[in-house]
Amino acid sequence: MGYTNVALKDKIFEMYPEIGEKRINVGLEFSDEKESYVIKFKKDHHELTTYLEKKDADECMDGVKCVHLGVQIGEFLKNFDG
């Protein structure tokens, strides 16, 4: 499946709108070494780096939510609730 990093990032924002609502900065790049996408979430002094395997990214682009990524996002967003 062919898509750009920008398209994948846009899809993540679409599937997890709370990222934009909380104004989280997201960086995304493909790591040939890890054969996965490196996703960095950042807000203020909080930062989280997680990995999304290529097959999970393909499913994400097909509209299937990635459970692992959703859990990581949820944990990161807990820092801003309250």
TASULDA-V993076 format. One record per backbone hydrogen bond with DSSP energy under -0.5 kcal/mol. NH is the residue of the N-H (numbers start at 1). CO is the residue of the C=O. If there is no record, write none. Layout:
BEGIN
nh: (NH & NH)
co: (CO & CO)
END
This chain:
BEGIN
nh: (8 & 9 & 10 & 11 & 12 & 13 & 14 & 15 & 16 & 19 & 20 & 21 & 22 & 23 & 24 & 25 & 27 & 29 & 31 & 32 & 35 & 36 & 37 & 38 & 39 & 39 & 40 & 40 & 41 & 41 & 42 & 43 & 46 & 48 & 50 & 52 & 54 & 57 & 58 & 59 & 60 & 61 & 62 & 63 & 64 & 65 & 67 & 70 & 71 & 72 & 73 & 74 & 75 & 76 & 77 & 78 & 79 & 80 & 81)
co: (4 & 5 & 6 & 7 & 8 & 9 & 10 & 11 & 12 & 16 & 17 & 17 & 18 & 20 & 19 & 42 & 40 & 38 & 36 & 30 & 31 & 31 & 52 & 29 & 37 & 50 & 27 & 38 & 39 & 48 & 25 & 46 & 43 & 41 & 39 & 37 & 35 & 53 & 54 & 55 & 56 & 57 & 58 & 60 & 59 & 63 & 65 & 66 & 67 & 68 & 69 & 70 & 71 & 72 & 73 & 74 & 76 & 77 & 78)
END
